[in-house]
Structures are given as structure tokens and as C-alpha cells.
Amino acid sequence: MANQRSGPVQLPSLLELQAPTLNHMSEAPGLAATLARAVQASLETGQRFPHLLLIGPADSGKQTIAATVARELGAPLVCINPASLQGPDELHDILMKVPRGAVVLVGNLEGQWAISSDLCRVAQGDRVRKMPTPPWALSGEGWKRRDADEPYCQFTIIATTRDIDAERYGCTAWAELVLYTTRSASTESLRIDRTLRRVGLAPDTEALAKLAEFAVNSGVRTLRLARSIALWAGERNATTLNAELATVALGELSDQLVEPARLVRLRSGKPANGRKSATSPTDGWSDDSATDTASRETGPTTKQLLAASVLVVAILASAMFLAMGTYHLIFGRLPSP
């Protein structure tokens, strides 16, 4: 290796490898510009940053974007995993402790539409749903009814999902701004380049192309790949990375980087939640990806229409059998065909 460093690279954490500001998000200039304007408006006017829904495939930087927005706002970030919540009461307890002006990140919202409905209530200034309270709990000392709780502090909700149809659902009507993310070889090449250069490793164009193609085709998380490559190069005191070295590094690291379950889902085209994977309308970024709540489609989904059809058929069948039974009781026989 022609270029070497005097000692091993000191790697920051994955959190520190994220884009420090929106201006650093060269892989998403349109989205970054849209968010930067919203951040500036919020800081200048003192108004709350709009509730945001980010839709995109896995590892397209959605949670990184949320963390960067919180950092730009100077606001604390509160992370909520819907899958780990035991019910609305636990969500309520968390939201009661959220400080004013914070950013509440609700990650992986796909399939968690009851939680999304609760977010609608919260965005309207209400509290989340109440679980039925047993009578013995209402009057006991130390018990506190939900109706007596103070309202939540004002905060911003940023939720992420891989479900491309999420914007159409009525339970996401709380979102005041909807943006799409994408994941392609071109975007991941820029993310890897930014990350490696932050730790003092300069990759060339061919090396970036190989790394980005590997990340996209194998389902490996980009920041994890970049950090592993930086560590691999640091152990060899390298300060530059060409295509040959990138190929060697991937050969040595692929077994520990590739997750078989993610790779199977990627090759089958089926995301973890069984829904369509989200993709951006274009390979690049456009301010047109931001849509106002008033323009969203809130019509019934296919499943809702199917359920309604089954319900109508069941009601008609029940009415027919009831009529035949009544006729039999009155006339002592069933009606002739």
C-alpha cells in the first residue's frame, strides 16, 4: 500500500458517522433542502417543526435523517420502537415524559397502525387511547385516571416506514409533511464516501462503486459496511482505498457483514412486514416528494373493501335465513322456490 498512516484509525461510533448536518447529505439534496427550509422556518418563528413521515426502503437513511433534523433544531431526540410497546398505556407514559420541543422518532411504523392512530390523536392535541380501567382501580389511593393527566408537551413526531402505501392510509393523516427516501448504488456511494473520508480514508471512484454495489445487492447496512471497511483499512495503516483493496476487504468481511435473513428477503423482493417495499418515484430527489396533508389520498384500501364486501354478504345471508325462519313459523312450511 503506497499511502500509510502512522497508527490505526480511531473510529467513531455509528451515531457519530451519521451526516452531521443536512448540508452534508449530498446523496439527498432535494430532501435535505426541503427539511433545511422547514428547520430554518421553525427556528426563526419559534413554531413547532411539522410532523414528518419518511417512507423508504430499509437502510435508506430514514432514522439518520430524523436524528440530523433533531440536531439541527437543537432538540432532544426520543426514540420509540412500536414493536416493543405493550399497549397504549406504555406509549402514554413515554409521551408524558417527553420534554417540550423534542423530536419523537417512531421507527418502523409498518404494520403498527394502531400506534399510528394514536399519533393522530396526539397530533390533534388529544391523548392516546385508554385501556379499560377496572372499577377497583378508579378510586384506590395512588391511582390516576387518564382523564386527569395534563396534556402532553408540544413536540414533533417523525415516523419512518417501508410501506410505500402508508401515505394513503387514514391513520397517517397526522403527518404534515411526507418525504420519500431511496436506496441505490449512486446514493450509497455518496454515503460511503462521506463516511470514509470522515475517518481519514480516501476511496477512489471504482472502490466506491464496488462497495455501494455490495451494500445494495447484499442488503448490508451502509454505515456498518463503511465502518468495517475503515477498521479493516486502519489495521493495515492505509489512508487510501482502490478497487483492488476494496475487493480484498469485501472478500474478508462479507461473512460477518451479510445477514442471511436480510439477503433472502432482498432476493425474494419481500420486506420483513410482508408489504410492498417502498421506493422513490425517481432515482434522485425532488421537492415534489413533499406533499401536504390536504392532498393525500384517504380512500379505502383493498383489504378494507374486501372486508366490507364479506360483511355485506354475511348480513344479506343472515337476513335471508331470518326471513325464511319467520315464514316457516307463520305458515308452517318453507316458501316454495
Secondary structure, DSSP 8 states (H G I E B T S, - for coil): --SB-SS------TTTTS-SSGGG-TT-HHHHHHHHHHHHHHHHH------EEEE-STTSSHHHHHHHHHHHHT--EEEE-GGG--SHHHHHHHHHT--TT-EEEE---TT-HHHHHHHHHHHTT---------HHHHSSTT---GGGS------EEEEEE-BTTGGGSGGGTT-SEEEE----HHHHHHHHHHHHHHTT-EE-HHHHHHHHHHHHHHT--HHHHHHHHHHHHHHTTBSEE-HHHHHHHHHHHHHHH--HHHHHHHHHT--TTSS-B---SSSS--GGG-B-GGGS-----HHHHHHHHHHHHHHHHHHHHHHHHHHHHHHSS----
